Structure formats: structure tokens, C-alpha cells
Amino acid sequence: MNKDSLIWWDWVGRHTDAIRAATVEHLRLTVIAVAVGLMLSLLLSVVALRWRWTYTPIAGLAGVLYTIPSLALFAVLVTITGFTTLTAEIGLVSYTLLVFVRNIVEGIDSVPAAVREAADGMGLRPAHRFMTVDLPLALPAIAAALRIATVTTVGLVTVTGLIGQGGYGSFIDSGLDRSFSTEVMVGGGLSVVMAVVLDVALVGLERVASPWRQATA
């Protein structure tokens, strides 16, 4: 074993169980944050579309949350909710809101007026039209937001390692503390791999969910 090597592969082989557990934790934190962020954003977007004057304060608050440095946000949250998964998720969800709300509202607004008029002429109620016409046609914008939010969240989850909830972040923090490059490379490298895999998976899911776009192309 060369101590000057960037990665000690024998260390990796001896820690496969820890790596597997970190992968599950990292994925779990990411999926929960993105799913909750999307649901909250859909509700906020419905409010903003129904009462237009609320869009500016909603987007403004989401923008403020997005600009708060992650370390500062988690440091404040720890004093309230402790070193818990809840603390990690509150922070992670807050960073998804701006991307989701903007894209959902812009996607719905991009639906052609003629399509809406045709749906109304068929007797669709506003709620029914929103679910069966507006949302499907806004899917490209929503899918783009989902990809951005997912990739961003995968990266941010590593920061939650500072509060003991970081998945791959635990390797990065441990490696930096011990000046052990193998842990840093494993944590950082696997985070990149997870982000790429999830992004590709979401592209495939979008194609399956909107076959009409492929037919048109």
C-alpha cells in the first residue's frame, strides 16, 4: 500500500458496509427533501396563481432562503431542532423552493391561452383543467426544476455531515479532519456519481411521462 496514493483501495474494500450505509442515507435525505420541496412548492404555486399578488412575497421569501449560506442556516437550525434529520431536511427543503416555485408558475403561465379556452369550452372546472391540462403542458419546466433541485440537493446533503446527517458528507468531514484523502475522494466522488445517475434517471422519467413530446419531435 502506497501511503502517497490518492486513494487506498484496500481501505475502500474494508469499508464497503459503511459506504453502502452512507449511500442509503444520502439517497434518503435527498429524496425526502426533493419530494417535500416539490409538494410545498406546488401548494405555494397554486396560491400564487390563484392570488397573483402573493407571488412576489412567496418568491421573495424563497429567494431569501436560497441565498442564506448553508453552514449558517444549519448552525441556526441546530440551536432549534438539534442534531437531527429534521434539521437537515428543513435546510435542504428550503433550498428547493425557489427553483420549484419559479418554474412551476412560469410553466403554467406558458400554457397557450387557446388551449385553456378550449378546455374551458369543454366544460372543465378550473381545478380539473389545472390537473389534466395545465400541469401536463408545464411538465418540461417542472422536470427541469426537478433535475436542478435534485442535483443541488445531492451536493448540499454532504454539508449536513457537519450535524451528523450527511451520508457521504461523513466521509468528507472525517477525511478532512484526519488529512486522509481517500475518505474525501470517496465521499466527493460518490456524490458526483449519485448526482449524475439521478439526473439521467429523471431525464428518462420525463420522456416516459411525456411521450407526446417525443412524438412531436
N, C-alpha and C positions, 0 to 999 in steps of 0.2 A: 504493500500500500504506500503510495507516494503522498507524503503529507503536504506537498506543494500542489497537488491536484485540486482543481476547482470543485470536483465532485468525487466523494468517496463512495463508490458503488457498493462496497461491502456494507457501509452504513445504511444505504438505501435498502439493501436486501434484508438487513436485520430489523428494519422499522416499517415493513410493509403493512403490518396491522395498524400502526399509528397513522400511516399515510392514508390508509383506507378509511379510518375513522374521521380523519380531518377532511377527507373528500366528502363524506356524507354530511358532516356538519356544515361545510362550506356551501354545499348544494342546498341543504335545508334552509339555511339563513337567507340565501339568495332567492329561492322560490317563494318563501313566505313573504319577504319584503316586496318583491315584484307583484305578487298576487294581491296583497293587501293594498299596495300603492295603486294598482290598476282599479280595484274596486272603489277605493276612496275617490280616485280621480274621475271615474265615471259618474259618481254621485255629484261631485263638485261641478263637473261639466254640464250635467243636466240642469243644475241650479243656475249656472252661468248662461246657459242657452235659454232657459225659461225667463229669467230676470236678467237682462243684459247688463244692467248697472252693477251687478255683482261680479262680473268677470274681472274688472280691474283690481278690486281688492283681493279676490281669490288668487289671481295670477301674481299680484304683488307679494302676498304672503308666501306663496310657493317660491317666488324668486328670492325672497329674503332667506328662507330656509336653505335654498340651494347654495347661496353664497357663503353660508357660515362654514368656516374651516372644520373639517371632520373631527380633528383632535379636540378642538374647543367644544364642539357640540357634544361629543361623547363624555368629555370631562364634566360638563354641566349636568348631563343626564345621570351620570353615576351618582351624583350627590342626591338625586331624587329617587331613582329606581334601583340603585346599586349595581353590582357586577352581575347582571342577569341578561338572559336572552331578550327580555322586554326592552332593556336599554339599547341593545344592539339593533333590534327591529325598529324602534321608534326613530333612531337616527337614520337607518337605511331607508325606511319608507319615506321619510321627509325629503330625501334627495331624488325620489322618483316623481314627486307630484308635479313639478314644473314641466317636465318633459311630457308627461301624460296629459295634463290638462290642456296645454297649448295645442298639442297635436290632435287631441280629440275634438276640441272646439273648432280648430281650423279645418279638420277633416269633415265635420258635419256642415260647416259653412260652405265647403266646396261642392256640396251636392247641388247639381243644377236645379234651378227654380222650376224648370219644366217638368222634371222628374217628380218633384214634390207636388206640383199641381196635378199631375196625372194620378199620383197616389191618393190625393185628397178627392179627386173626381171619382175614384173607385170606392169612396166611402170609408177609407181607412181613418181610424181615430189617430190623434197625434201620437199617443204612446205606441200604438201598433205600427204606425209609419216609422217612428224612430227606431224600433227594434228590427223591422223587416226591410226597411228601405235605407234610412239614413246611415245606420251603423254599418251594414254591409258595404255600402259605397264608400264609407270613410275608412274601411279596413286597411288600405295601404298606409295611410297616415298613422293609424293606431299601431299597425305592425312595426312601422319604423320607430315609433316611440318605445314599443316593447323591446325591440332589439337594443336600442340605446340604453334604456333603463337597465336591462339585464346585464349587458357588458359592464356598465358603470358600477352596478351593484356588486358584481363579482370582484372588481377591484377594491371597492370600499369595504367588503367583508374582511379583507386582510387587516384593515385598520382596527377592527373590533377585537383583534388578537390582544390589544393592549388592555382589554377588560375581560380577558379570558374566554372570549366567544368567537375567536377568529378563524376557525378552520385552518387553512393554510397559513394564515397570519401567525399562528402559534410557532410554526417553524421559522418564519422570518424573524420574529422577535427573539426567539431563542438563539438563532444563528448570529444575529447582530450582537446580542449580549455576550456570546462566547467567541465572537470573531471566527465563526465556523461557517465557511462559505457554502458547504454542502446543504445545510438546512435552508439558507437563504435562497439558493438556486432551486431547491426542491419546492419550497413554498411559492416563490415567484413564478417559476416555470409552469407548475401545475395550475396556477391561477390563470395564466395566459392560455393554456390548453383548454381549461374549462370554459373560458370566455369565448374562444373560437368555436368549440363544439356546440355550445348553446346558441351562438349566433347562427351557425349553419343549420341547426335543428329548427330554429324559428323561421328561417327563410323557407325551409321545406314545408313547415306547418302553414305558412302563409299561402304557399302555392296550392296546398291541398284545400285550404279553407276558401280560396277564391279562384276556382277553376275557370271562371268566365274571363278573368284577366289573361290567362294563358291562351284561351281560345281566341280572344281579340287580338293578342299579339301575333 
